[in-house]
Amino acid sequence: MLHMVKLAVGVNSLPELALRQQVEPPVPRDGLDGTTPAGQPWLRTRMFPRRAAEILEGGSLYRVIAGMIMCRQRITGIRPDTRDDGVACALITLDPLIVPVVPRSMRPFQGWRYLRAADAPADLGHFDPNGDTLPDDMRRELAALCLI
């Protein structure tokens, strides 16, 4: 199994990511997250993963928020797509469940990166956007102190 890591550009917290995936229009737009008409979160990326078959064997998309890997969502599909300007891209659909992970610092990068299952951060449990959650800044501080 293989995972992907991608920056959540313009997102500052897990609740903000959850909200963005609920309110974005159903038509995929370049570089933005959203929700398909069937209610599945999605994103587009310029490069199609050459190792898509390995990712689709249970892989997840790990999201970097404010310089830290903070959560993951299981990847449910990867298919070729076309941007509004006619350029080929990949459309990645995700499971709606956002799973917080042990925060891990990650430097900015463009596009996405592969992440081996052995190198993936451990899950912290289920994220409930409407429930009591640990604030992201506190989660980062606890991770820096090696307390989570």
VMD Tcl script that builds the backbone (N, CA, C; Angstrom):
set m [mol new atoms 444]
animate dup $m
set s [atomselect $m all]
$s set {name element resname resid chain x y z} {
  {N N MET 1 A 0.847 -1.179 0.000}
  {CA C MET 1 A 0.000 0.000 0.000}
  {C C MET 1 A 0.891 1.240 0.000}
  {N N LEU 2 A 0.413 2.266 -0.665}
  {CA C LEU 2 A 1.156 3.507 -0.809}
  {C C LEU 2 A 0.201 4.667 -0.560}
  {N N HIS 3 A 0.710 5.733 0.048}
  {CA C HIS 3 A -0.095 6.912 0.345}
  {C C HIS 3 A 0.448 8.106 -0.449}
  {N N MET 4 A -0.297 9.213 -0.389}
  {CA C MET 4 A 0.143 10.475 -0.972}
  {C C MET 4 A 0.121 11.551 0.103}
  {N N VAL 5 A 0.964 12.560 -0.034}
  {CA C VAL 5 A 0.982 13.729 0.845}
  {C C VAL 5 A 0.790 14.944 -0.044}
  {N N LYS 6 A -0.091 15.853 0.373}
  {CA C LYS 6 A -0.345 17.069 -0.407}
  {C C LYS 6 A -0.607 18.221 0.550}
  {N N LEU 7 A -0.136 19.400 0.192}
  {CA C LEU 7 A -0.423 20.594 0.979}
  {C C LEU 7 A -1.898 20.951 0.853}
  {N N ALA 8 A -2.504 21.346 1.951}
  {CA C ALA 8 A -3.870 21.871 1.928}
  {C C ALA 8 A -3.727 23.395 1.845}
  {N N VAL 9 A -3.538 23.892 0.648}
  {CA C VAL 9 A -3.251 25.311 0.415}
  {C C VAL 9 A -4.435 26.170 0.843}
  {N N GLY 10 A -4.149 27.181 1.645}
  {CA C GLY 10 A -5.183 28.105 2.095}
  {C C GLY 10 A -6.025 27.587 3.245}
  {N N VAL 11 A -5.685 26.422 3.777}
  {CA C VAL 11 A -6.422 25.837 4.896}
  {C C VAL 11 A -5.559 25.973 6.148}
  {N N ASN 12 A -6.161 26.432 7.257}
  {CA C ASN 12 A -5.410 26.643 8.490}
  {C C ASN 12 A -5.752 25.676 9.610}
  {N N SER 13 A -6.800 24.849 9.435}
  {CA C SER 13 A -7.211 23.944 10.508}
  {C C SER 13 A -8.038 22.790 9.932}
  {N N LEU 14 A -8.212 21.740 10.743}
  {CA C LEU 14 A -9.048 20.617 10.313}
  {C C LEU 14 A -10.501 21.040 10.117}
  {N N PRO 15 A -11.087 21.844 11.034}
  {CA C PRO 15 A -12.466 22.280 10.782}
  {C C PRO 15 A -12.609 23.070 9.483}
  {N N GLU 16 A -11.607 23.858 9.143}
  {CA C GLU 16 A -11.655 24.625 7.898}
  {C C GLU 16 A -11.606 23.688 6.681}
  {N N LEU 17 A -10.794 22.633 6.746}
  {CA C LEU 17 A -10.747 21.655 5.662}
  {C C LEU 17 A -12.100 20.971 5.511}
  {N N ALA 18 A -12.688 20.559 6.636}
  {CA C ALA 18 A -14.000 19.899 6.596}
  {C C ALA 18 A -15.057 20.826 6.001}
  {N N LEU 19 A -15.041 22.084 6.388}
  {CA C LEU 19 A -16.003 23.050 5.867}
  {C C LEU 19 A -15.802 23.268 4.380}
  {N N ARG 20 A -14.574 23.403 3.957}
  {CA C ARG 20 A -14.285 23.616 2.533}
  {C C ARG 20 A -14.805 22.448 1.706}
  {N N GLN 21 A -14.648 21.241 2.216}
  {CA C GLN 21 A -15.098 20.079 1.460}
  {C C GLN 21 A -16.620 19.973 1.434}
  {N N GLN 22 A -17.301 20.654 2.333}
  {CA C GLN 22 A -18.761 20.635 2.351}
  {C C GLN 22 A -19.370 21.709 1.474}
  {N N VAL 23 A -18.679 22.838 1.306}
  {CA C VAL 23 A -19.314 23.971 0.638}
  {C C VAL 23 A -18.800 24.264 -0.764}
  {N N GLU 24 A -17.714 23.651 -1.183}
  {CA C GLU 24 A -17.205 23.923 -2.523}
  {C C GLU 24 A -18.201 23.412 -3.562}
  {N N PRO 25 A -18.280 24.033 -4.714}
  {CA C PRO 25 A -19.220 23.594 -5.744}
  {C C PRO 25 A -18.890 22.192 -6.236}
  {N N PRO 26 A -19.886 21.465 -6.764}
  {CA C PRO 26 A -19.651 20.100 -7.193}
  {C C PRO 26 A -18.773 19.972 -8.429}
  {N N VAL 27 A -18.605 21.026 -9.189}
  {CA C VAL 27 A -17.756 20.960 -10.375}
  {C C VAL 27 A -16.315 21.205 -9.949}
  {N N PRO 28 A -15.414 20.240 -10.173}
  {CA C PRO 28 A -14.026 20.414 -9.761}
  {C C PRO 28 A -13.399 21.651 -10.396}
  {N N ARG 29 A -12.698 22.434 -9.572}
  {CA C ARG 29 A -11.953 23.595 -10.053}
  {C C ARG 29 A -10.486 23.377 -9.720}
  {N N ASP 30 A -9.628 23.849 -10.586}
  {CA C ASP 30 A -8.196 23.623 -10.430}
  {C C ASP 30 A -7.686 24.072 -9.075}
  {N N GLY 31 A -6.958 23.159 -8.402}
  {CA C GLY 31 A -6.262 23.492 -7.179}
  {C C GLY 31 A -7.121 23.582 -5.939}
  {N N LEU 32 A -8.420 23.388 -6.047}
  {CA C LEU 32 A -9.284 23.523 -4.884}
  {C C LEU 32 A -9.922 22.200 -4.528}
  {N N ASP 33 A -10.202 22.035 -3.243}
  {CA C ASP 33 A -10.949 20.870 -2.795}
  {C C ASP 33 A -12.420 21.161 -2.983}
  {N N GLY 34 A -13.233 20.147 -2.977}
  {CA C GLY 34 A -14.668 20.322 -3.085}
  {C C GLY 34 A -15.370 19.012 -2.842}
  {N N THR 35 A -16.616 18.925 -3.238}
  {CA C THR 35 A -17.411 17.723 -3.058}
  {C C THR 35 A -18.076 17.377 -4.378}
  {N N THR 36 A -18.069 16.084 -4.733}
  {CA C THR 36 A -18.713 15.637 -5.956}
  {C C THR 36 A -20.223 15.635 -5.749}
  {N N PRO 37 A -21.008 15.537 -6.821}
  {CA C PRO 37 A -22.461 15.456 -6.650}
  {C C PRO 37 A -22.879 14.284 -5.761}
  {N N ALA 38 A -22.079 13.223 -5.694}
  {CA C ALA 38 A -22.392 12.074 -4.837}
  {C C ALA 38 A -21.963 12.307 -3.398}
  {N N GLY 39 A -21.413 13.484 -3.091}
  {CA C GLY 39 A -21.022 13.805 -1.720}
  {C C GLY 39 A -19.609 13.396 -1.358}
  {N N GLN 40 A -18.809 13.005 -2.331}
  {CA C GLN 40 A -17.430 12.619 -2.051}
  {C C GLN 40 A -16.506 13.817 -2.200}
  {N N PRO 41 A -15.630 14.046 -1.213}
  {CA C PRO 41 A -14.622 15.103 -1.390}
  {C C PRO 41 A -13.683 14.726 -2.540}
  {N N TRP 42 A -13.121 15.713 -3.197}
  {CA C TRP 42 A -12.244 15.496 -4.333}
  {C C TRP 42 A -11.168 16.555 -4.353}
  {N N LEU 43 A -10.170 16.338 -5.167}
  {CA C LEU 43 A -9.190 17.362 -5.490}
  {C C LEU 43 A -8.598 17.019 -6.837}
  {N N ARG 44 A -8.026 18.001 -7.467}
  {CA C ARG 44 A -7.337 17.807 -8.739}
  {C C ARG 44 A -5.860 18.028 -8.523}
  {N N THR 45 A -5.079 17.302 -9.298}
  {CA C THR 45 A -3.646 17.497 -9.297}
  {C C THR 45 A -3.149 17.371 -10.739}
  {N N ARG 46 A -2.155 18.163 -11.073}
  {CA C ARG 46 A -1.685 18.238 -12.458}
  {C C ARG 46 A -1.112 16.912 -12.943}
  {N N MET 47 A -0.323 16.256 -12.114}
  {CA C MET 47 A 0.347 15.022 -12.527}
  {C C MET 47 A -0.455 13.795 -12.083}
  {N N PHE 48 A -0.641 12.853 -12.987}
  {CA C PHE 48 A -1.318 11.608 -12.658}
  {C C PHE 48 A -0.316 10.681 -11.978}
  {N N PRO 49 A -0.662 10.115 -10.810}
  {CA C PRO 49 A 0.290 9.233 -10.110}
  {C C PRO 49 A 0.583 7.970 -10.917}
  {N N ARG 50 A 1.841 7.715 -11.194}
  {CA C ARG 50 A 2.224 6.512 -11.929}
  {C C ARG 50 A 1.954 5.252 -11.110}
  {N N ARG 51 A 1.929 5.421 -9.790}
  {CA C ARG 51 A 1.724 4.277 -8.902}
  {C C ARG 51 A 0.284 4.268 -8.356}
  {N N ALA 52 A -0.652 4.697 -9.178}
  {CA C ALA 52 A -2.058 4.790 -8.762}
  {C C ALA 52 A -2.617 3.453 -8.286}
  {N N ALA 53 A -2.241 2.360 -8.946}
  {CA C ALA 53 A -2.758 1.044 -8.550}
  {C C ALA 53 A -2.371 0.720 -7.113}
  {N N GLU 54 A -1.149 1.063 -6.705}
  {CA C GLU 54 A -0.710 0.819 -5.322}
  {C C GLU 54 A -1.480 1.703 -4.340}
  {N N ILE 55 A -1.744 2.928 -4.741}
  {CA C ILE 55 A -2.476 3.859 -3.876}
  {C C ILE 55 A -3.908 3.373 -3.667}
  {N N LEU 56 A -4.510 2.854 -4.719}
  {CA C LEU 56 A -5.905 2.409 -4.646}
  {C C LEU 56 A -6.081 1.100 -3.866}
  {N N GLU 57 A -5.007 0.528 -3.385}
  {CA C GLU 57 A -5.073 -0.677 -2.548}
  {C C GLU 57 A -5.257 -0.312 -1.078}
  {N N GLY 58 A -5.893 0.815 -0.795}
  {CA C GLY 58 A -6.150 1.226 0.589}
  {C C GLY 58 A -5.368 2.439 1.031}
  {N N GLY 59 A -4.730 3.139 0.109}
  {CA C GLY 59 A -3.923 4.301 0.449}
  {C C GLY 59 A -4.764 5.505 0.833}
  {N N SER 60 A -4.123 6.451 1.492}
  {CA C SER 60 A -4.780 7.670 1.950}
  {C C SER 60 A -4.039 8.895 1.443}
  {N N LEU 61 A -4.728 10.020 1.476}
  {CA C LEU 61 A -4.125 11.311 1.189}
  {C C LEU 61 A -3.874 11.990 2.526}
  {N N TYR 62 A -2.605 12.229 2.841}
  {CA C TYR 62 A -2.223 12.925 4.070}
  {C C TYR 62 A -2.115 14.404 3.734}
  {N N ARG 63 A -2.711 15.260 4.579}
  {CA C ARG 63 A -2.762 16.693 4.302}
  {C C ARG 63 A -1.819 17.466 5.213}
  {N N VAL 64 A -1.031 18.342 4.590}
  {CA C VAL 64 A -0.139 19.243 5.323}
  {C C VAL 64 A -0.892 20.551 5.526}
  {N N ILE 65 A -1.122 20.896 6.786}
  {CA C ILE 65 A -1.822 22.118 7.151}
  {C C ILE 65 A -0.891 22.938 8.035}
  {N N ALA 66 A -0.576 24.151 7.602}
  {CA C ALA 66 A 0.306 25.058 8.350}
  {C C ALA 66 A 1.628 24.385 8.709}
  {N N GLY 67 A 2.228 23.673 7.739}
  {CA C GLY 67 A 3.552 23.108 7.927}
  {C C GLY 67 A 3.611 21.772 8.651}
  {N N MET 68 A 2.450 21.175 8.962}
  {CA C MET 68 A 2.426 19.897 9.671}
  {C C MET 68 A 1.463 18.939 8.973}
  {N N ILE 69 A 1.867 17.668 8.850}
  {CA C ILE 69 A 0.911 16.657 8.411}
  {C C ILE 69 A -0.076 16.509 9.566}
  {N N MET 70 A -1.364 16.786 9.315}
  {CA C MET 70 A -2.347 16.842 10.395}
  {C C MET 70 A -3.455 15.796 10.276}
  {N N CYS 71 A -3.729 15.307 9.060}
  {CA C CYS 71 A -4.848 14.386 8.912}
  {C C CYS 71 A -4.680 13.569 7.636}
  {N N ARG 72 A -5.591 12.616 7.485}
  {CA C ARG 72 A -5.609 11.825 6.265}
  {C C ARG 72 A -7.057 11.511 5.893}
  {N N GLN 73 A -7.249 11.216 4.612}
  {CA C GLN 73 A -8.519 10.737 4.093}
  {C C GLN 73 A -8.207 9.608 3.125}
  {N N ARG 74 A -8.944 8.520 3.206}
  {CA C ARG 74 A -8.725 7.381 2.322}
  {C C ARG 74 A -9.032 7.790 0.887}
  {N N ILE 75 A -8.190 7.405 -0.035}
  {CA C ILE 75 A -8.384 7.687 -1.452}
  {C C ILE 75 A -9.303 6.612 -2.017}
  {N N THR 76 A -10.419 7.032 -2.617}
  {CA C THR 76 A -11.388 6.080 -3.156}
  {C C THR 76 A -11.317 5.955 -4.674}
  {N N GLY 77 A -10.669 6.897 -5.329}
  {CA C GLY 77 A -10.569 6.824 -6.782}
  {C C GLY 77 A -9.557 7.806 -7.333}
  {N N ILE 78 A -8.949 7.422 -8.429}
  {CA C ILE 78 A -8.035 8.297 -9.173}
  {C C ILE 78 A -8.356 8.082 -10.635}
  {N N ARG 79 A -8.693 9.160 -11.324}
  {CA C ARG 79 A -9.027 9.001 -12.735}
  {C C ARG 79 A -8.499 10.191 -13.528}
  {N N PRO 80 A -8.232 9.974 -14.816}
  {CA C PRO 80 A -7.823 11.095 -15.665}
  {C C PRO 80 A -8.964 12.100 -15.778}
  {N N ASP 81 A -8.619 13.353 -15.880}
  {CA C ASP 81 A -9.606 14.423 -16.008}
  {C C ASP 81 A -8.978 15.514 -16.868}
  {N N THR 82 A -9.738 16.542 -17.141}
  {CA C THR 82 A -9.255 17.672 -17.927}
  {C C THR 82 A -9.623 18.966 -17.224}
  {N N ARG 83 A -8.647 19.848 -17.080}
  {CA C ARG 83 A -8.899 21.152 -16.474}
  {C C ARG 83 A -9.739 22.006 -17.415}
  {N N ASP 84 A -10.240 23.115 -16.892}
  {CA C ASP 84 A -11.054 24.021 -17.696}
  {C C ASP 84 A -10.317 24.537 -18.934}
  {N N ASP 85 A -8.980 24.634 -18.840}
  {CA C ASP 85 A -8.205 25.135 -19.980}
  {C C ASP 85 A -7.803 24.028 -20.961}
  {N N GLY 86 A -8.307 22.807 -20.754}
  {CA C GLY 86 A -8.046 21.707 -21.661}
  {C C GLY 86 A -6.830 20.864 -21.334}
  {N N VAL 87 A -6.094 21.221 -20.297}
  {CA C VAL 87 A -4.898 20.480 -19.911}
  {C C VAL 87 A -5.289 19.251 -19.088}
  {N N ALA 88 A -4.646 18.121 -19.399}
  {CA C ALA 88 A -4.928 16.876 -18.679}
  {C C ALA 88 A -4.472 16.980 -17.225}
  {N N CYS 89 A -5.206 16.300 -16.336}
  {CA C CYS 89 A -4.875 16.267 -14.919}
  {C C CYS 89 A -5.447 14.987 -14.326}
  {N N ALA 90 A -5.333 14.843 -13.024}
  {CA C ALA 90 A -5.905 13.693 -12.323}
  {C C ALA 90 A -6.944 14.200 -11.331}
  {N N LEU 91 A -8.079 13.513 -11.254}
  {CA C LEU 91 A -9.121 13.811 -10.273}
  {C C LEU 91 A -9.058 12.716 -9.219}
  {N N ILE 92 A -8.853 13.111 -7.972}
  {CA C ILE 92 A -8.740 12.170 -6.864}
  {C C ILE 92 A -9.961 12.339 -5.976}
  {N N THR 93 A -10.703 11.249 -5.768}
  {CA C THR 93 A -11.856 11.290 -4.868}
  {C C THR 93 A -11.454 10.661 -3.542}
  {N N LEU 94 A -12.063 11.188 -2.469}
  {CA C LEU 94 A -11.680 10.825 -1.108}
  {C C LEU 94 A -12.883 10.376 -0.297}
  {N N ASP 95 A -12.620 9.566 0.706}
  {CA C ASP 95 A -13.634 9.218 1.699}
  {C C ASP 95 A -13.912 10.486 2.508}
  {N N PRO 96 A -15.167 10.785 2.854}
  {CA C PRO 96 A -15.465 12.006 3.615}
  {C C PRO 96 A -14.885 12.019 5.028}
  {N N LEU 97 A -14.560 10.853 5.594}
  {CA C LEU 97 A -14.058 10.782 6.962}
  {C C LEU 97 A -12.644 11.359 7.036}
  {N N ILE 98 A -12.472 12.402 7.851}
  {CA C ILE 98 A -11.161 13.008 8.084}
  {C C ILE 98 A -10.604 12.400 9.368}
  {N N VAL 99 A -9.421 11.796 9.269}
  {CA C VAL 99 A -8.802 11.117 10.406}
  {C C VAL 99 A -7.576 11.916 10.851}
  {N N PRO 100 A -7.607 12.520 12.059}
  {CA C PRO 100 A -6.419 13.218 12.553}
  {C C PRO 100 A -5.272 12.226 12.773}
  {N N VAL 101 A -4.067 12.686 12.523}
  {CA C VAL 101 A -2.885 11.855 12.726}
  {C C VAL 101 A -1.925 12.578 13.670}
  {N N VAL 102 A -0.942 11.831 14.178}
  {CA C VAL 102 A 0.095 12.447 15.005}
  {C C VAL 102 A 0.789 13.488 14.137}
  {N N PRO 103 A 0.737 14.754 14.526}
  {CA C PRO 103 A 1.315 15.806 13.677}
  {C C PRO 103 A 2.802 15.578 13.420}
  {N N ARG 104 A 3.192 15.868 12.191}
  {CA C ARG 104 A 4.584 15.737 11.792}
  {C C ARG 104 A 4.938 16.938 10.922}
  {N N SER 105 A 6.043 17.574 11.251}
  {CA C SER 105 A 6.497 18.735 10.499}
  {C C SER 105 A 6.880 18.325 9.077}
  {N N MET 106 A 6.525 19.193 8.124}
  {CA C MET 106 A 6.887 18.927 6.727}
  {C C MET 106 A 7.104 20.251 6.016}
  {N N ARG 107 A 8.215 20.345 5.313}
  {CA C ARG 107 A 8.534 21.569 4.591}
  {C C ARG 107 A 7.618 21.713 3.376}
  {N N PRO 108 A 7.405 22.943 2.941}
  {CA C PRO 108 A 6.568 23.159 1.755}
  {C C PRO 108 A 7.168 22.489 0.515}
  {N N PHE 109 A 6.286 22.073 -0.386}
  {CA C PHE 109 A 6.694 21.465 -1.642}
  {C C PHE 109 A 5.576 21.718 -2.646}
  {N N GLN 110 A 5.866 21.499 -3.907}
  {CA C GLN 110 A 4.849 21.662 -4.938}
  {C C GLN 110 A 4.264 20.308 -5.298}
  {N N GLY 111 A 2.997 20.304 -5.641}
  {CA C GLY 111 A 2.347 19.074 -6.075}
  {C C GLY 111 A 2.053 18.155 -4.909}
  {N N TRP 112 A 2.476 16.909 -5.032}
  {CA C TRP 112 A 2.264 15.916 -3.997}
  {C C TRP 112 A 3.480 15.009 -3.944}
  {N N ARG 113 A 3.547 14.205 -2.902}
  {CA C ARG 113 A 4.633 13.251 -2.721}
  {C C ARG 113 A 4.049 11.896 -2.353}
  {N N TYR 114 A 4.750 10.829 -2.698}
  {CA C TYR 114 A 4.386 9.502 -2.234}
  {C C TYR 114 A 4.816 9.367 -0.772}
  {N N LEU 115 A 4.096 8.536 -0.030}
  {CA C LEU 115 A 4.422 8.260 1.368}
  {C C LEU 115 A 4.238 6.763 1.595}
  {N N ARG 116 A 5.313 6.085 1.938}
  {CA C ARG 116 A 5.227 4.651 2.216}
  {C C ARG 116 A 4.409 4.419 3.481}
  {N N ALA 117 A 3.705 3.305 3.535}
  {CA C ALA 117 A 2.878 2.989 4.697}
  {C C ALA 117 A 3.719 2.952 5.974}
  {N N ALA 118 A 4.943 2.450 5.891}
  {CA C ALA 118 A 5.816 2.365 7.067}
  {C C ALA 118 A 6.215 3.748 7.585}
  {N N ASP 119 A 6.174 4.768 6.729}
  {CA C ASP 119 A 6.573 6.119 7.120}
  {C C ASP 119 A 5.399 7.023 7.499}
  {N N ALA 120 A 4.189 6.513 7.388}
  {CA C ALA 120 A 2.992 7.332 7.631}
  {C C ALA 120 A 2.789 7.565 9.130}
  {N N PRO 121 A 2.355 8.780 9.506}
  {CA C PRO 121 A 2.075 9.049 10.921}
  {C C PRO 121 A 0.867 8.236 11.399}
  {N N ALA 122 A 0.878 7.908 12.675}
  {CA C ALA 122 A -0.202 7.108 13.271}
  {C C ALA 122 A -1.479 7.931 13.421}
  {N N ASP 123 A -2.611 7.245 13.338}
  {CA C ASP 123 A -3.916 7.883 13.523}
  {C C ASP 123 A -4.105 8.296 14.977}
  {N N LEU 124 A -4.858 9.385 15.174}
  {CA C LEU 124 A -5.221 9.841 16.516}
  {C C LEU 124 A -6.692 9.598 16.825}
  {N N GLY 125 A -7.451 9.134 15.871}
  {CA C GLY 125 A -8.873 8.899 16.088}
  {C C GLY 125 A -9.704 9.632 15.061}
  {N N HIS 126 A -10.992 9.697 15.308}
  {CA C HIS 126 A -11.957 10.284 14.383}
  {C C HIS 126 A -12.117 11.778 14.640}
  {N N PHE 127 A -12.186 12.557 13.566}
  {CA C PHE 127 A -12.408 14.002 13.667}
  {C C PHE 127 A -13.886 14.292 13.480}
  {N N ASP 128 A -14.489 14.973 14.440}
  {CA C ASP 128 A -15.893 15.380 14.355}
  {C C ASP 128 A -15.927 16.897 14.251}
  {N N PRO 129 A -16.209 17.453 13.058}
  {CA C PRO 129 A -16.174 18.911 12.897}
  {C C PRO 129 A -17.182 19.638 13.780}
  {N N ASN 130 A -18.191 18.937 14.267}
  {CA C ASN 130 A -19.195 19.570 15.128}
  {C C ASN 130 A -18.991 19.254 16.602}
  {N N GLY 131 A -17.991 18.456 16.929}
  {CA C GLY 131 A -17.780 18.044 18.310}
  {C C GLY 131 A -16.609 18.762 18.953}
  {N N ASP 132 A -16.291 18.338 20.173}
  {CA C ASP 132 A -15.137 18.888 20.876}
  {C C ASP 132 A -13.881 18.274 20.285}
  {N N THR 133 A -13.002 19.119 19.775}
  {CA C THR 133 A -11.752 18.644 19.201}
  {C C THR 133 A -10.614 19.440 19.794}
  {N N LEU 134 A -9.465 18.837 19.785}
  {CA C LEU 134 A -8.264 19.506 20.243}
  {C C LEU 134 A -7.886 20.556 19.203}
  {N N PRO 135 A -7.722 21.809 19.611}
  {CA C PRO 135 A -7.344 22.843 18.628}
  {C C PRO 135 A -6.026 22.483 17.940}
  {N N ASP 136 A -5.938 22.811 16.655}
  {CA C ASP 136 A -4.758 22.448 15.876}
  {C C ASP 136 A -3.471 23.017 16.447}
  {N N ASP 137 A -3.502 24.270 16.943}
  {CA C ASP 137 A -2.273 24.845 17.495}
  {C C ASP 137 A -1.838 24.090 18.743}
  {N N MET 138 A -2.782 23.641 19.561}
  {CA C MET 138 A -2.441 22.849 20.739}
  {C C MET 138 A -1.912 21.475 20.324}
  {N N ARG 139 A -2.505 20.900 19.294}
  {CA C ARG 139 A -2.048 19.605 18.784}
  {C C ARG 139 A -0.601 19.720 18.304}
  {N N ARG 140 A -0.261 20.820 17.621}
  {CA C ARG 140 A 1.107 21.036 17.147}
  {C C ARG 140 A 2.078 21.160 18.321}
  {N N GLU 141 A 1.682 21.945 19.347}
  {CA C GLU 141 A 2.546 22.134 20.513}
  {C C GLU 141 A 2.776 20.824 21.268}
  {N N LEU 142 A 1.729 20.031 21.423}
  {CA C LEU 142 A 1.875 18.734 22.098}
  {C C LEU 142 A 2.770 17.797 21.294}
  {N N ALA 143 A 2.648 17.846 19.973}
  {CA C ALA 143 A 3.515 17.014 19.131}
  {C C ALA 143 A 4.973 17.473 19.247}
  {N N ALA 144 A 5.197 18.785 19.291}
  {CA C ALA 144 A 6.569 19.304 19.427}
  {C C ALA 144 A 7.196 18.879 20.758}
  {N N LEU 145 A 6.355 18.714 21.782}
  {CA C LEU 145 A 6.832 18.262 23.104}
  {C C LEU 145 A 6.859 16.737 23.210}
  {N N CYS 146 A 6.535 16.044 22.119}
  {CA C CYS 146 A 6.481 14.578 22.053}
  {C C CYS 146 A 5.481 14.006 23.041}
  {N N LEU 147 A 4.378 14.714 23.249}
  {CA C LEU 147 A 3.329 14.239 24.143}
  {C C LEU 147 A 2.203 13.537 23.403}
  {N N ILE 148 A 2.164 13.702 22.096}
  {CA C ILE 148 A 1.225 12.917 21.267}
  {C C ILE 148 A 1.962 12.452 20.039}
}
mol reanalyze $m
mol bondsrecalc $m
mol representation Tube
mol addrep $m
